[in-house]
Amino acid sequence: MLTRRITFRLYPSTAQEQKMFWARRMHAYLYNAAVANRKTQYQKFAHSVDYFEQQASLPGFKETWIEYKELNAGSLQATLKRVDFAFVRFFQGLAKYPKFKPFKAYSGWTYPDARQGFKVHSSGKNGYLELRDLGIIIQMRGQARIWGQPTTCTIVYRNSRWYASVTVKCLPTRETGKGSIGLDFGCKTAVAMSNGILVEPSKFLTNTQNQINRLSKQLRRKRKPEKKKHKASRRWKKIQAKISKLKKKVANRRQNWVHQVAVDIVRSNSLIVTEKLQIKNMTRKASSGSKRKRQKTGLNRSMLDIGIGMLRDAIAYKVKEAGGVFLEAPTQSLKPTQRCVKCWELTKKSLSDRLHICSNQSCRHTEDRDINSAQVCLSWARGQVIQH
């Protein structure tokens, strides 16, 4: 059994929405209280508070703040777990010190157990969501490719809309062919395949950037919110909502494009190979003092606009659902961009060299740089399969 996540759009009535706003506010207050408790205990008493200690103090907390008795106990524990996760990331050096979250910046809350707190009245297409602690049944719309047994539910409020992100345990199946293919991801060409097919990048953010810049210029002329001074003006909020809507539309289009490309690739191939990419390192900011900050920023924006990491992950899990094989070639040792697929000779290239011309005089193989790299990955994978 595998776990898959399905997101439904919620359509609460006015009375239901008021209850949901109240629950969201209560969870935001609990989150901030848990962060304050950890901070105070460590600074004043040198005591490090963990998740289990805060979970054990939750019943006493509910006796003092009786409003929380109405909320599901599992969802309150999930909020404390969210605090613990933020501190764990901080101690691992992956994030900054957790801050207090204002109500407007707190996205939602989670029901970790389907046996209590919530119930999904659906077979995978549309239906209703019952939140038992709030005593409401909300209409929802959406469709799952494969439905199963609901396990958790996260309520999210984003861009003035309510969503329910439900995880289900299921046995996903997918059709695939018997072919094998190598892939090379890039900015000039989103995906170069070993069979010579090139997938051009859609550049959703690039096509919308002018509109975002124009609205951002208007936003700078409005009164923005300043802490302990004044709130944002009505016009500032209106323009900010337009910018958020545009960015959300870009993200939705990119996600839809990623899944369409991944499905087209998996439908015909059961062996898919690509080079191992460190997306986080590749999109890192330029070092201080660098003379090419603007170029590096543009390169990072192009890579993130295509969604290379999303596309790779989508292909990986889809081909595994189909019972196929997904392999990543070791980039540093194999060097697929510089290696010739015919004679395996290395030919150094700069980023501006878009054509592979083998330096071996007896070979002189000529091919598109990205296609040659994809073919090298596929040849490496076939060699790995023979060895094993």
N, C-alpha and C positions, 0 to 999 in steps of 0.2 A: 504494500500500500504506500502510495506517495502522497505528499501534501501539495495542494495547489491553491492559489488565491484567486478569488473572483470578486470583482468590485461592482456593486449595484448602486444606482442613483436612488436616493430616498426622496419621497414627496410627502413630508409631514404637513398636517393641518396647522393652523395658527396656534391652537392650544397645545398640540403635540410639540411644536417647535419651541414654545416657551419652556416646556419641561426639559427639552433637550439642551437648551441654552443654560438652564439652571444646573443640570448635571455636569455640563462642561465646565461651568464656573466652579463648582464644588471640587472637581478633580484638579483644576488648576490651582485652587487654594491648597489642596492637600499636597500637591507637588512642591509648591513653594515652602510649605511648612516642613516637609521632609528635608528639603535642601537646607533650610535655616537650622533645623535640629542637628544635622551633621556638622554644619559649620560652627555652631555655638559650642557643641560638645567637644570638638577638637580644639578650638581656640581657647576656651576657658578652663576645660578640665583635662585636656590632652587625651581625650577618649575618642577612639575611632568607632563610629556607629556603622553597623552593617545592615543588610536587608532583613535578616532574621530578627534582629532586635527591634527594628521599626515595625515589622509585621506583628511581633508579639505585643507591642504597645498599642496596636490598632484598636482592640476592644475598649481599652481605657480612654483612648482618644474619642471614640464614638459616644462614650458616656458623658464626656464633657461637651462635645459638639454633637448634639442629638440629631442635627439635620442629616448627618451621614448614616444614620441608622436606616434611612429609606433606600440607600444605594446598595447595590450588590457587593458583598464582601470580596468576591473574587476580583471585581473590577477595581476596587480600592487597592487590593494587593498588587494588581498589575501596574497601577500608577506608582506605587512604591518601588516596584521592580524597574520601572522606567528611570526612576531616580538612581537606583543602584547601577544600572547600565551606564548612565551618564558619568558617574564617578569612576567606574571601572575603566572606561575609555580615557578619562583624565589621567588616572594612575599609569595607564599603559602608554601615555604620550600620544594618543590618537586624537585628542580634543582638548579644548580649553576647560578651565574650571567651570562647572555647571553654574548657571545664573538663574535668578528668579525669572519666571515667565509671566508676562502680563496675560490677562484673560484673552485678549484679542490674538495673541501669538500662540495660544495653546490649541493644538489642532483637534484633539478629541480624547476618547478613552477606549479601553479594551475590556471585553468579556472573555476571559481565558478558558472558560469551560462551557460547552454547549448544554450540559446537563442542568445548568442553572444560569439565570441571568438573561438568557435570550433564547429564541426559537425561530427558525427559518421555516416559513410556510411556503415552500416552493419546491419545484422539481428541477430547477436550474434555469428556468425562463420566467422572468418577472416574479410576482408573488407578493408576500407580506413578511415583514420582520417584526417580531414581538419582543419588546424590551420589558421584561417582567418587573424589574424594580421600579420602572417609571409607570407601569400600567398602561402602556400604549401599544398599538399595532399599526405600523407604518407601511404604506404602499411603497413598493420598490420596483424598479425596472432595470433589466439587464439580462444577459444570457450567457450561460457557461457552456463551454465546448463539451466538457465532461463533468457530471455532477457526482457527488458522493456524500459522505457523512460529515456535516458541519462540525468543526472542532472549536474554532475561536471566531470572534467578531470584533472588529474595530470600527467605531463610529468616528467619522472624520468630517469636519466642517472646513471647506476650502472654497474661496472665491464665491461666497454667499450661497453655497450649495452643500447639501448633506450627502454623504456617501457611507455605505456599509461595505467594509472589506472583510469578506468571509473566507476562512481557510477550510478546506474540505479534504478528507482522506478518500482517495479514489485510485483506480487503476487505469491511468490514461493510456490510450492506444493511438497510434498514428501510422499512416501508410507511408512507405518509402520504397525506392527502387533498389536495384542491385549495383548501381554505379559507384564510382569513387571519384573524388574531386579534391583539389587543393585550392586554398583561398589565400589571398593577400589583401589586407585592409590598408587603406590610405586615404589621403585628403583629395588628391586630384581625381582619383578613381576610388569610389567607395569600396567596391569589391572587384578584384581581378581574379578570374577563375582559371584553372589550369587548362580548360578546354577552349580558352580564348574569349570567353564572354566577359564583358566589362559592364559593371553596374555603376551608373553615374550617381554622384551624391545629389540629394534633393535640395539641400541648403535651405531648410525651413527658416532658421533664424536669420540668415543672411537676407532672405527676401522680405523679412518683416522688420529688419533692423532700422530702416529709415522711419517707419511709423513709430517705433519705440523711441528713437532719438528725438523725434518731433514732440512726442508727448512728454518725454523727460525734460525737454527744454521748457515746456509750459509748466511742468511741475516745480521746477526751480524758482519760478516767479511767484509761486503761491506760498502761503504761510504754512510751513511744515511744523509738525509737533515738536515741542521742546520740553524736556522733563522739568517739572517744577516751575514752568513759566506759563505756557499756554498750550491749548490743544490745536490740532490741525484745523485749517479752515475747511469749509464745506467743499469749495472748489478743489482743494488739494486732495481730499478724499475721493472726489469724483474722477479726477485724472489718474490717481493711483489705482483705482478700480479698473480703469480702461487698460492700463499697462499690465496689470495682473491677468486680465482676461486675454490679452494678446499673447503673453508668455505661456499661459495655460494652453491656448490653442496650438502654439508651436510645439509644445511638449506632446500633446495628443497626436498631432500629425506625425511627428517623428516616431512615436511608439507604434502607430499603425503601420508606417512604412517599414520599420524594423521587422515586425511580425510577418508582413507580406513577403519581404525578401527572404527571411529565414524559412518560411513555408515552401517557397519555390525551390530553394536549394535542397531542403531535406526530402522533398517529394520524389526526387530522382536519384538520390545518393545515400547509401548506407555507410560509407566511409568518407569522413570529412576531415581534412587536415589543414591546419593553419600554423603560423609561427606564434610562439609564446610572446605576448605583448604585456608590458607593464604600463597600463594606461595612466595610473597615478603618477608615475615618474615622467612619462612622456608629456603630460599636461601640467607639469610643475611650473611655477612662476620663474621668470628669469632671475638670476642672482643679482643682488644689489651691486651697482657699478657696471652692469652689463650695458654695452652700447646697442644691443639689439632687443631691447625690451618690447618695442612696438611690434617687431616681427614675431617675437615669441608669443606675444599676446594674440596676434592674429592667427598663428598656427594652432594655439590651444583652442581658440574659439572655433576654428574650422573642424578640428577633431571632435570636439564636444557637440558641435552642430550635427555632424553625421551620426554620432552615437555608436562609435566603434565598439566600445565595451558592451553596450546593450545588445548590439547585433551578434557579437561573438557568444554572449551568454544565451541569447535566444536560440541560436543554432545549436549550441551544445546540449541544452536540455530537450529540445525538440527531437534531435537525432537519437538521444538516449531513450526517449519515450517510444520511438519507432523500433528500438532494439538494435540500432546501429552503433557505430564506433566514432568517437570524436577524439582526435589526437592533436597535441600542440608540439611542434618541433622546437628544439632548443635553439633559440635565436643566436646566442653568443658563440656557441660551438659550430653550428651549422652555417650561419651567415647566408641565408637564402637569397638576400638581395644582391650579394656579390658573387655567388657561386653559379657556375654554368651547369645547366641541367644535362647537357650532352657529355661533357668530359670531366665535370666536377672540379674544374679549375676556378680559382678565385680571381676576380677582376675588380679592382677598386673603382668605386663610382662615387661621385658627389650627388647631393640632392637634386641638382639641376640635370643630371644625366638620366633621361627617361627611356633610353634605349640600351639594351644589353648587347654588347659586342664582345665576344669572348677574346681574351688576350692570348689564348693558345693558338699559335699560327697554324697548327694542323686541324684546328676545329673551326674557329671564327664563326661560331653560331651567333645568329642575330635574332633577337626577339624583344618584344616589349618588356621593359624592366619588371613590371608588376606581374605579368603573366609568367615570366621565367621564374620569379620567386615562388609563385604558387605551384609551378611544376616541380621545383626543387623540393618543396615541402611534401608533395605527393610521392615523389620518388623515395624520399627518406622514409615515409610511412610504410611504403611497400617493402622496403628493406627491413624495417622493424618487424613487420608481420612475418617475413620469412625467417628471421632470427628466432622469433618466439614460437 
